Amino acid sequence: MLDYDLHCHSTVSDGLLSPTDLVARAAERGVKILALTDHDDLGGLTEAAQAAARHEMQLINGVEISVSWRSHTVHIVGLHINPADAALQAGLQSIRAGRGTRAELMADSLARAGIGGALEGAYRYATNPGIIGRTHFARFLVERGHAKDVRSVFKNYLVKGKPGYVAHQWATLADAIQWIQGSGGIAVLAHPGRYTAGRKPMGRTTLRELLAEFAELGGRGIEVVSGSHTPPQYAEFARYATEFGLLSSCGSDFHGPGESYRDLGRLPDLPLECKPIWQAWETTQH
């Protein structure tokens, strides 16, 4: 098992645990190097760093940036960012500003499908109202009995062609990578196996075009081992890493007990041929 986990979420975005509790859970499960990568917000990093110091764990400052690429929403993780960087802060603020409007439209869509009270219900689950998102609506829908768990929600709601879905323009791929790089960070394409075209996985041609553009713009890594990837996908994305000259990252994408594909500290090793993402910062530290 890897002692790195470079993708997880706290209550500052759509996780269930506070930064302090998240770090404690990671420490209990043997994680030595943890990146907190909340969606479009840096507000949990100071608390997480203080908790990590108590547990003698290395905390890497991170973020997960929402990006619109062609007709797809993709996510770019920034590792070793500088949270004080003004351009990064301004960029993330611009993304957060649109979330409230989208939430209202999502609630309207659900209301038209006969599900009322969704906006208030979703906000009850949002510890940080500025990062209201689909996961908060999903928890409300589970509460109301429309699905058995959060993952099941996305089969019938909140996705393209289903009630609660609202198209939204996030950051551009170029901007996200520029904000990360400008703050001294490393840009990583998150969970590439999760991207879809409608209900089907993103086609290989489109994924290659995304990877080519990502690398050309300065992206450095790809999540090969992700909580939502299968073992065959580990091998598939290891091949893409080699093909596009990218370093390989790993992360559980942990949101909370009972909601995540994998728990913290439960990631298998990267495939042998991978060049780990941590080579990028270990090289600069020596």
RADA-V464514 format. One record per pair of residues at least 4 apart in sequence whose C-alpha atoms are under 7 Angstrom apart, sorted by the first residue. I is the first residue (numbers start at 0). J is the second residue. D is the distance in whole Angstrom. If there is no record, write none. Layout:
i=I j=J d=D
i=I j=J d=D
This chain:
i=0 j=265 d=6
i=0 j=266 d=6
i=0 j=267 d=5
i=0 j=268 d=6
i=1 j=264 d=7
i=1 j=266 d=6
i=1 j=267 d=6
i=1 j=268 d=5
i=2 j=29 d=6
i=2 j=30 d=4
i=2 j=31 d=5
i=2 j=32 d=7
i=2 j=264 d=6
i=3 j=30 d=6
i=3 j=31 d=6
i=3 j=32 d=5
i=3 j=33 d=6
i=4 j=30 d=7
i=4 j=32 d=6
i=4 j=33 d=5
i=4 j=34 d=6
i=4 j=249 d=6
i=4 j=250 d=5
i=4 j=251 d=6
i=4 j=263 d=7
i=4 j=264 d=7
i=5 j=33 d=6
i=5 j=34 d=4
i=5 j=249 d=6
i=5 j=250 d=5
i=6 j=34 d=6
i=6 j=35 d=6
i=6 j=36 d=6
i=6 j=250 d=4
i=6 j=251 d=6
i=6 j=252 d=5
i=7 j=34 d=7
i=7 j=35 d=5
i=7 j=36 d=6
i=7 j=37 d=7
i=7 j=250 d=7
i=7 j=251 d=6
i=7 j=252 d=5
i=7 j=253 d=5
i=7 j=254 d=6
i=8 j=12 d=7
i=8 j=13 d=7
i=8 j=14 d=5
i=8 j=35 d=6
i=8 j=36 d=6
i=8 j=37 d=5
i=8 j=252 d=7
i=8 j=253 d=6
i=8 j=254 d=5
i=9 j=13 d=6
i=9 j=14 d=4
i=9 j=15 d=6
i=9 j=16 d=5
i=9 j=17 d=5
i=9 j=18 d=5
i=9 j=21 d=7
i=9 j=37 d=6
i=9 j=254 d=7
i=10 j=14 d=5
i=10 j=15 d=5
i=10 j=16 d=6
i=10 j=17 d=5
i=10 j=126 d=6
i=10 j=127 d=7
i=11 j=37 d=7
i=11 j=42 d=6
i=11 j=43 d=6
i=11 j=126 d=7
i=11 j=127 d=5
i=12 j=37 d=5
i=12 j=38 d=6
i=12 j=127 d=6
i=12 j=130 d=5
i=13 j=125 d=7
i=13 j=134 d=6
i=13 j=135 d=7
i=13 j=254 d=7
i=14 j=254 d=4
i=14 j=255 d=6
i=15 j=254 d=6
i=15 j=255 d=5
i=16 j=20 d=6
i=16 j=21 d=5
i=16 j=255 d=6
i=17 j=21 d=6
i=18 j=22 d=6
i=18 j=43 d=6
i=18 j=46 d=6
i=18 j=47 d=5
i=19 j=23 d=6
i=19 j=46 d=6
i=19 j=47 d=6
i=19 j=50 d=5
i=20 j=24 d=6
i=21 j=25 d=6
i=22 j=26 d=6
i=22 j=47 d=6
i=22 j=50 d=6
i=22 j=51 d=6
i=23 j=27 d=6
i=24 j=28 d=6
i=25 j=29 d=6
i=25 j=30 d=5
i=25 j=263 d=5
i=25 j=264 d=6
i=26 j=30 d=5
i=26 j=31 d=7
i=26 j=54 d=7
i=28 j=263 d=7
i=28 j=264 d=5
i=29 j=264 d=6
i=30 j=264 d=5
i=31 j=56 d=5
i=31 j=57 d=6
i=32 j=56 d=6
i=32 j=57 d=5
i=32 j=58 d=6
i=33 j=57 d=6
i=33 j=58 d=5
i=33 j=59 d=6
i=34 j=58 d=6
i=34 j=59 d=4
i=34 j=60 d=6
i=34 j=61 d=6
i=35 j=44 d=7
i=35 j=59 d=7
i=35 j=60 d=6
i=35 j=61 d=5
i=35 j=62 d=7
i=36 j=61 d=5
i=36 j=62 d=4
i=36 j=63 d=5
i=36 j=76 d=7
i=37 j=41 d=7
i=37 j=62 d=5
i=37 j=63 d=6
i=38 j=62 d=6
i=38 j=63 d=5
i=38 j=64 d=6
i=39 j=62 d=6
i=39 j=63 d=6
i=39 j=64 d=5
i=39 j=65 d=7
i=39 j=91 d=5
i=39 j=94 d=7
i=39 j=95 d=7
i=40 j=62 d=7
i=40 j=91 d=6
i=41 j=62 d=7
i=41 j=82 d=6
i=43 j=47 d=6
i=44 j=48 d=6
i=44 j=60 d=6
i=45 j=49 d=6
i=46 j=50 d=6
i=47 j=51 d=6
i=48 j=52 d=6
i=48 j=58 d=6
i=49 j=53 d=7
i=50 j=54 d=7
i=51 j=55 d=6
i=51 j=56 d=5
i=51 j=57 d=6
i=51 j=58 d=6
i=52 j=56 d=6
i=59 j=78 d=7
i=59 j=79 d=6
i=60 j=78 d=6
i=60 j=79 d=5
i=60 j=80 d=6
i=61 j=76 d=7
i=61 j=77 d=5
i=61 j=78 d=5
i=61 j=79 d=6
i=61 j=80 d=6
i=62 j=76 d=6
i=62 j=77 d=5
i=62 j=78 d=7
i=63 j=74 d=6
i=63 j=75 d=6
i=63 j=76 d=4
i=63 j=77 d=6
i=64 j=74 d=6
i=64 j=75 d=5
i=64 j=76 d=6
i=64 j=175 d=7
i=65 j=73 d=6
i=65 j=74 d=5
i=65 j=75 d=7
i=65 j=169 d=6
i=65 j=170 d=6
i=66 j=72 d=6
i=66 j=73 d=5
i=66 j=74 d=6
i=66 j=169 d=5
i=66 j=170 d=5
i=66 j=171 d=6
i=66 j=172 d=6
i=67 j=71 d=6
i=67 j=72 d=5
i=67 j=73 d=6
i=67 j=168 d=6
i=67 j=169 d=5
i=67 j=170 d=6
i=67 j=171 d=6
i=67 j=172 d=7
i=68 j=72 d=6
i=68 j=73 d=7
i=68 j=171 d=7
i=68 j=172 d=6
i=73 j=194 d=7
i=74 j=188 d=6
i=74 j=189 d=6
i=75 j=186 d=6
i=75 j=187 d=6
i=75 j=188 d=5
i=75 j=189 d=6
i=76 j=186 d=6
i=76 j=187 d=5
i=76 j=188 d=6
i=76 j=189 d=6
i=77 j=179 d=6
i=77 j=184 d=6
i=77 j=185 d=5
i=77 j=186 d=5
i=77 j=187 d=6
i=78 j=184 d=5
i=78 j=185 d=5
i=78 j=186 d=7
i=79 j=183 d=7
i=79 j=184 d=5
i=79 j=185 d=7
i=80 j=179 d=6
i=80 j=182 d=5
i=80 j=183 d=6
i=80 j=184 d=4
i=81 j=182 d=5
i=81 j=183 d=6
i=84 j=88 d=6
i=84 j=182 d=6
i=85 j=89 d=6
i=86 j=90 d=6
i=86 j=178 d=6
i=87 j=91 d=6
i=87 j=178 d=5
i=87 j=179 d=7
i=87 j=182 d=7
i=88 j=92 d=6
i=89 j=93 d=6
i=90 j=94 d=7
i=91 j=95 d=6
i=92 j=96 d=6
i=94 j=169 d=6
i=94 j=170 d=7
i=95 j=129 d=6
i=95 j=130 d=6
i=97 j=101 d=6
i=98 j=102 d=6
i=98 j=130 d=7
i=98 j=131 d=6
i=98 j=132 d=7
i=99 j=103 d=6
i=99 j=131 d=7
i=100 j=104 d=7
i=101 j=105 d=6
i=101 j=165 d=7
i=102 j=106 d=6
i=102 j=118 d=7
i=102 j=131 d=7
i=102 j=132 d=7
i=103 j=107 d=6
i=103 j=118 d=6
i=104 j=108 d=6
i=104 j=165 d=7
i=105 j=109 d=6
i=105 j=163 d=5
i=105 j=164 d=6
i=105 j=165 d=6
i=106 j=110 d=6
i=106 j=117 d=5
i=106 j=118 d=5
i=106 j=163 d=7
i=107 j=111 d=6
i=108 j=112 d=7
i=108 j=162 d=6
i=108 j=163 d=5
i=109 j=113 d=7
i=109 j=114 d=5
i=109 j=115 d=7
i=109 j=162 d=5
i=109 j=163 d=5
i=110 j=114 d=5
i=110 j=115 d=5
i=112 j=162 d=6
i=116 j=120 d=6
i=117 j=121 d=6
i=117 j=136 d=7
i=117 j=139 d=7
i=118 j=122 d=6
i=119 j=123 d=6
i=120 j=139 d=6
i=121 j=125 d=7
i=121 j=135 d=5
i=121 j=136 d=5
i=121 j=139 d=6
i=122 j=128 d=6
i=122 j=131 d=7
i=122 j=135 d=7
i=124 j=135 d=6
i=125 j=131 d=6
i=125 j=135 d=6
i=131 j=135 d=7
i=132 j=136 d=7
i=133 j=137 d=6
i=133 j=157 d=7
i=134 j=138 d=6
i=135 j=139 d=7
i=136 j=140 d=6
i=137 j=141 d=6
i=137 j=149 d=6
i=137 j=152 d=6
i=138 j=142 d=6
i=138 j=149 d=6
i=139 j=143 d=6
i=140 j=144 d=6
i=140 j=145 d=5
i=140 j=146 d=7
i=141 j=145 d=6
i=141 j=146 d=5
i=141 j=147 d=6
i=141 j=148 d=6
i=141 j=149 d=6
i=146 j=151 d=6
i=146 j=152 d=5
i=147 j=151 d=6
i=148 j=152 d=7
i=149 j=258 d=6
i=152 j=156 d=6
i=153 j=157 d=6
i=153 j=158 d=6
i=155 j=161 d=6
i=156 j=161 d=5
i=156 j=162 d=5
i=156 j=163 d=6
i=156 j=164 d=7
i=157 j=161 d=6
i=157 j=162 d=6
i=157 j=163 d=4
i=157 j=164 d=4
i=158 j=164 d=5
i=159 j=164 d=6
i=159 j=197 d=6
i=160 j=164 d=7
i=170 j=174 d=6
i=170 j=175 d=6
i=171 j=175 d=6
i=172 j=176 d=6
i=173 j=177 d=6
i=173 j=216 d=6
i=174 j=178 d=6
i=175 j=179 d=6
i=176 j=180 d=6
i=176 j=186 d=6
i=176 j=217 d=7
i=176 j=218 d=6
i=177 j=181 d=6
i=178 j=182 d=6
i=179 j=183 d=7
i=179 j=184 d=5
i=179 j=185 d=6
i=179 j=186 d=6
i=180 j=184 d=5
i=180 j=185 d=6
i=185 j=219 d=6
i=186 j=218 d=5
i=186 j=219 d=6
i=186 j=220 d=6
i=187 j=218 d=6
i=187 j=219 d=6
i=187 j=220 d=4
i=187 j=221 d=5
i=187 j=222 d=7
i=188 j=220 d=6
i=188 j=221 d=5
i=188 j=222 d=6
i=189 j=221 d=6
i=189 j=222 d=5
i=190 j=222 d=6
i=190 j=225 d=6
i=192 j=228 d=6
i=194 j=200 d=6
i=194 j=201 d=6
i=195 j=199 d=5
i=195 j=200 d=4
i=195 j=201 d=4
i=196 j=200 d=6
i=196 j=201 d=5
i=201 j=205 d=7
i=201 j=206 d=6
i=202 j=206 d=6
i=203 j=207 d=6
i=204 j=208 d=6
i=205 j=209 d=6
i=206 j=210 d=6
i=207 j=211 d=6
i=208 j=212 d=6
i=209 j=213 d=6
i=210 j=214 d=6
i=211 j=215 d=6
i=211 j=243 d=7
i=212 j=216 d=6
i=213 j=217 d=7
i=213 j=218 d=5
i=214 j=218 d=5
i=214 j=219 d=7
i=214 j=243 d=7
i=219 j=245 d=5
i=219 j=246 d=6
i=220 j=245 d=5
i=220 j=246 d=4
i=220 j=247 d=6
i=220 j=248 d=6
i=220 j=276 d=6
i=221 j=240 d=7
i=221 j=245 d=6
i=221 j=246 d=6
i=221 j=247 d=5
i=221 j=248 d=6
i=222 j=247 d=6
i=222 j=248 d=4
i=222 j=249 d=5
i=223 j=233 d=5
i=223 j=236 d=5
i=223 j=237 d=6
i=223 j=247 d=6
i=223 j=248 d=6
i=223 j=249 d=6
i=224 j=228 d=7
i=224 j=233 d=6
i=224 j=248 d=7
i=224 j=249 d=5
i=224 j=250 d=6
i=224 j=269 d=6
i=225 j=249 d=6
i=225 j=250 d=5
i=225 j=251 d=5
i=225 j=252 d=7
i=226 j=250 d=7
i=226 j=251 d=4
i=226 j=252 d=6
i=226 j=260 d=5
i=226 j=261 d=5
i=227 j=260 d=6
i=228 j=232 d=6
i=228 j=233 d=7
i=229 j=233 d=7
i=230 j=234 d=7
i=231 j=235 d=6
i=232 j=236 d=6
i=233 j=237 d=6
i=234 j=238 d=6
i=234 j=270 d=7
i=235 j=239 d=7
i=236 j=240 d=6
i=237 j=241 d=6
i=237 j=270 d=7
i=237 j=273 d=6
i=238 j=242 d=6
i=239 j=243 d=6
i=240 j=244 d=6
i=240 j=245 d=5
i=240 j=246 d=6
i=240 j=247 d=7
i=241 j=245 d=6
i=246 j=274 d=5
i=246 j=275 d=6
i=246 j=276 d=5
i=247 j=273 d=6
i=247 j=274 d=6
i=247 j=275 d=5
i=247 j=276 d=5
i=248 j=275 d=6
i=248 j=276 d=5
i=251 j=261 d=6
i=251 j=262 d=7
i=251 j=263 d=6
i=251 j=266 d=7
i=253 j=259 d=5
i=253 j=261 d=7
i=253 j=262 d=6
i=253 j=263 d=6
i=254 j=258 d=6
i=254 j=259 d=6
i=255 j=259 d=6
i=261 j=265 d=6
i=269 j=273 d=6
i=277 j=281 d=6
i=278 j=282 d=6
i=279 j=283 d=7
i=280 j=284 d=6
i=281 j=285 d=7
